[in-house]
Amino acid sequence: EITQLKLYIEIEQLRFGKDFKYEIQTPHLSEVELNRLHIPSMIIQPYVENSLWHGLNHKQGKQELLIRFEKKDGVVLCTVKDNGIGRAASMKLKENRINYHQSLGMSKTAERISLLNSSGGEDSSITIVDLEENGEALGTQVNITMKYKDENTQNTDSRR
């Protein structure tokens, strides 16, 4: 999943140009742990896409995207943080357009998380935080929490 995210972002980086910078951080995760980590596909990408298309695409100046993976107490926390225009400004732009694409990525991802939680004993969650200071939008942060699964041991669970 991390490799696919890098490839996707690098393609988008060509469109954005030199003002766009991104970083994927994996502190406290060894190369072995990263290679064994199982993250359900297409859980993170829709939020990265939203950051790019709706937050950073309309921002003037320096555009930054940070994706961070941390393992804590049996869970993986993935943070997708941008310094874009924020959700309120993005919604206002969308309302002003006559024809706009109705994005289903985030709602479909929330449905997938709900299915994973109900069918597989998962305890995953998604929270979205509007970053602001003194009423000024500083971007958006998405926190995705998933149960840590070692890809080498995930199929030993008798419920699967």
C-alpha positions as CSV (number, residue, x, y, z in Angstrom):
1,E,0.0,0.0,0.0
2,I,2.8,2.4,0.8
3,T,4.5,1.7,-2.5
4,Q,1.3,2.3,-4.4
5,L,0.8,5.6,-2.5
6,K,4.3,6.7,-3.4
7,L,3.7,5.9,-7.1
8,Y,0.3,7.7,-7.1
9,I,1.8,10.8,-5.4
10,E,4.7,11.0,-7.8
11,I,2.4,11.0,-10.7
12,E,0.4,13.9,-9.1
13,Q,3.6,15.7,-8.3
14,L,4.3,16.0,-12.0
15,R,1.0,17.9,-12.3
16,F,1.5,20.1,-9.3
17,G,5.1,21.2,-10.1
18,K,7.9,22.5,-7.9
19,D,5.8,24.0,-5.1
20,F,4.5,20.6,-4.1
21,K,6.4,18.5,-1.6
22,Y,5.4,15.3,0.1
23,E,6.9,13.0,2.7
24,I,6.0,9.5,3.9
25,Q,7.3,8.8,7.4
26,T,7.5,5.5,9.1
27,P,9.2,6.2,12.5
28,H,9.8,3.2,14.8
29,L,8.9,0.7,12.1
30,S,11.8,-1.4,10.9
31,E,12.1,-2.5,7.2
32,V,11.0,-6.0,8.3
33,E,7.9,-4.7,10.0
34,L,7.0,-2.5,7.0
35,N,7.3,-5.5,4.7
36,R,5.2,-7.7,7.0
37,L,2.5,-5.0,7.7
38,H,-0.9,-5.6,6.2
39,I,-2.9,-2.5,5.3
40,P,-6.2,-3.2,3.4
41,S,-5.9,-1.7,-0.1
42,M,-7.5,1.5,-1.1
43,I,-8.2,2.6,2.5
44,I,-5.6,5.5,2.5
45,Q,-5.5,6.5,-1.1
46,P,-8.9,8.3,-1.3
47,Y,-7.9,10.6,1.6
48,V,-4.5,11.3,-0.1
49,E,-6.4,12.0,-3.4
50,N,-8.8,14.4,-1.5
51,S,-5.9,16.2,0.0
52,L,-4.3,16.7,-3.4
53,W,-7.4,17.6,-5.5
54,H,-9.5,19.5,-3.0
55,G,-7.0,20.9,-0.5
56,L,-3.7,21.5,-2.2
57,N,-4.8,22.0,-5.8
58,H,-6.3,25.4,-4.9
59,K,-3.6,26.5,-2.6
60,Q,-1.2,29.2,-3.7
61,G,2.5,28.9,-2.7
62,K,4.0,26.0,-0.9
63,Q,1.9,22.8,-0.9
64,E,2.8,20.1,1.6
65,L,1.5,16.6,2.2
66,L,2.7,14.4,5.0
67,I,1.7,10.7,5.4
68,R,2.9,9.1,8.6
69,F,2.6,5.5,9.7
70,E,3.1,4.6,13.4
71,K,2.6,1.4,15.3
72,K,1.4,1.8,18.9
73,D,-0.3,-0.7,21.3
74,G,-1.4,-3.1,18.6
75,V,-2.7,-0.5,16.2
76,V,-1.3,1.3,13.1
77,L,-2.1,5.0,13.0
78,C,-1.9,6.5,9.5
79,T,-2.0,10.3,9.4
80,V,-2.6,12.1,6.2
81,K,-2.0,15.8,6.7
82,D,-1.9,18.7,4.2
83,N,-1.5,22.4,4.4
84,G,-4.3,23.0,1.9
85,I,-7.2,25.4,1.8
86,G,-9.3,23.4,4.2
87,R,-12.6,21.6,3.9
88,A,-14.9,24.7,4.3
89,A,-13.1,26.6,1.4
90,S,-13.1,23.5,-0.7
91,M,-16.8,23.0,-0.2
92,K,-17.5,26.6,-1.1
93,L,-15.5,26.2,-4.4
94,K,-17.5,23.1,-5.2
95,E,-20.8,24.8,-4.6
96,N,-19.8,27.6,-7.0
97,R,-19.1,25.2,-9.9
98,I,-22.0,24.4,-12.2
99,N,-20.9,20.9,-13.0
100,Y,-18.9,19.1,-10.4
101,H,-17.9,15.5,-9.9
102,Q,-19.6,13.8,-6.9
103,S,-16.7,12.0,-5.2
104,L,-17.6,8.7,-3.6
105,G,-14.1,7.7,-2.5
106,M,-14.4,8.7,1.2
107,S,-17.9,7.4,1.7
108,K,-17.0,4.0,0.0
109,T,-13.9,3.9,2.3
110,A,-16.0,4.5,5.4
111,E,-18.3,1.7,4.2
112,R,-15.3,-0.6,3.8
113,I,-14.0,0.2,7.3
114,S,-17.5,-0.5,8.7
115,L,-17.6,-3.9,6.9
116,L,-14.1,-4.7,8.1
117,N,-15.1,-3.9,11.7
118,S,-18.3,-5.9,11.6
119,S,-17.0,-9.0,9.7
120,G,-13.5,-9.4,10.9
121,G,-13.4,-8.2,14.4
122,E,-11.5,-5.1,13.4
123,D,-11.4,-2.0,15.4
124,S,-10.6,0.6,12.7
125,S,-11.6,4.2,12.7
126,I,-11.3,7.4,10.7
127,T,-11.3,10.9,12.0
128,I,-11.0,14.1,10.1
129,V,-9.6,17.3,11.7
130,D,-9.8,20.8,10.3
131,L,-6.5,22.5,11.1
132,E,-6.9,26.1,11.8
133,E,-5.5,29.0,13.8
134,N,-7.5,32.1,14.7
135,G,-10.2,31.1,12.3
136,E,-7.8,30.7,9.4
137,A,-7.6,27.3,7.6
138,L,-4.2,25.6,7.8
139,G,-5.2,22.4,6.1
140,T,-6.7,19.1,7.0
141,Q,-5.6,16.0,8.9
142,V,-7.1,12.5,8.5
143,N,-6.3,9.9,11.2
144,I,-6.9,6.3,10.2
145,T,-6.5,3.7,12.9
146,M,-6.3,0.0,12.0
147,K,-5.5,-3.1,14.0
148,Y,-1.9,-4.1,13.5
149,K,-1.8,-7.3,11.4
150,D,1.4,-9.0,10.6
151,E,1.0,-10.3,7.0
152,N,2.8,-13.6,7.9
153,T,0.4,-14.4,10.7
154,Q,-2.9,-13.0,9.5
155,N,-4.2,-16.2,7.9
156,T,-3.7,-18.2,11.1
157,D,-6.9,-16.8,12.6
158,S,-9.6,-19.6,12.5
159,R,-12.4,-17.1,11.8
160,R,-11.0,-16.4,8.3
